[in-house]
Amino acid sequence: MSVLIRKLSKKKNASIFRDSSNIDDVSADAVVQEFKTSGDTLSVWETTKDSIDLGILAVALSSEHIDTMDFIVLDKESTESIGLHIKATTAEANPLVHANEIHRDIVNLRLQDFHRLASVYRNAAIDNANILRYTKAQLHSKISEALKKGWIDSEKVNDKIRKVIDSIAC
C-alpha cells in the first residue's frame, strides 16, 4: 500500500485538522501553513508503510538544519480517489540517492482542491499512527544508517547538513 509523506509545518496543525468537527471549520492559518505551494503543486514523498524512513530521510536531508520534525502519512489511494492528481517528479537537488524514485507532486491544484486535501489531512490525522515525530537524535541515527548504506550523495548536501554528517561519521 502506497503512502505519501509530508512534513508538517507545525505539529499543532494535525490536531487542528483532526479536532475540527467540520472540515470547513479548520482555521485558515493551519491550511496556509500546511499547503504552501509552488507552481500550483505540493511536494510529497511516496513510499510504502514499510519504507517510510526513505521519505523522512529525503525531507531531512533537504532541510536547512536537522531538528525534531513532524510528518503526516497520507493514503495515496484516498488522495487520488477524490480527484487530486499525483505526478512523479524529479528531486535533483536532494542528497538521498533514491529521491528521484520517490518524489511526487500533487499537481494542478486549485482552490477547491484545498478543501479536498484538508479532508485527506483530517482523515489521516484522526489516526495518531499517521502523525510521526522524529527527534533530532532519531534523524541523526537514520542519517547514519543511510551513510553506511551509501544512500547519501555528499556532493548535494548543504553546508549545515554536511556538518551533521561529518559529526555522525566521526
Secondary structure as the mmCIF struct_conf table of DSSP 4:
data_model
#
loop_
_struct_conf.conf_type_id
_struct_conf.id
_struct_conf.beg_label_comp_id
_struct_conf.beg_label_asym_id
_struct_conf.beg_label_seq_id
_struct_conf.end_label_comp_id
_struct_conf.end_label_asym_id
_struct_conf.end_label_seq_id
STRN STRN1 SER A 2 LYS A 7
BEND BEND1 SER A 9 SER A 9
HELX_RH_AL_P HELX_RH_AL_P1 LYS A 11 ASP A 19
BEND BEND2 SER A 21 ASN A 22
HELX_RH_3T_P HELX_RH_3T_P1 ILE A 23 ASP A 25
BEND BEND3 VAL A 26 VAL A 26
HELX_RH_AL_P HELX_RH_AL_P2 ALA A 28 GLU A 34
STRN STRN2 SER A 38 SER A 38
TURN_TY1_P TURN_TY1_P1 GLY A 39 ASP A 40
STRN STRN3 THR A 41 THR A 41
STRN STRN4 LEU A 42 THR A 48
HELX_RH_3T_P HELX_RH_3T_P2 LYS A 49 SER A 51
HELX_RH_AL_P HELX_RH_AL_P3 ILE A 52 LEU A 61
TURN_TY1_P TURN_TY1_P2 SER A 62 SER A 62
BEND BEND4 SER A 63 HIS A 65
STRN STRN5 MET A 69 ASP A 75
HELX_RH_AL_P HELX_RH_AL_P4 LYS A 76 SER A 81
TURN_TY1_P TURN_TY1_P3 ILE A 82 GLY A 83
STRN STRN6 HIS A 85 ALA A 88
TURN_TY1_P TURN_TY1_P4 GLU A 92 ALA A 93
BEND BEND5 PRO A 95 PRO A 95
STRN STRN7 LEU A 96 LEU A 96
TURN_TY1_P TURN_TY1_P5 VAL A 97 HIS A 98
HELX_RH_AL_P HELX_RH_AL_P5 ALA A 99 ILE A 102
STRN STRN8 HIS A 103 VAL A 107
BEND BEND6 ASN A 108 ASN A 108
HELX_RH_AL_P HELX_RH_AL_P6 LEU A 111 ILE A 126
BEND BEND7 ASP A 127 ASP A 127
HELX_RH_3T_P HELX_RH_3T_P3 ASN A 128 ASN A 130
STRN STRN9 ILE A 131 TYR A 134
HELX_RH_AL_P HELX_RH_AL_P7 LYS A 136 LYS A 148
TURN_TY1_P TURN_TY1_P6 LYS A 149 GLY A 150
STRN STRN10 ILE A 152 ILE A 152
HELX_RH_3T_P HELX_RH_3T_P4 SER A 154 LYS A 156
HELX_RH_AL_P HELX_RH_AL_P8 ASP A 159 ALA A 169
#
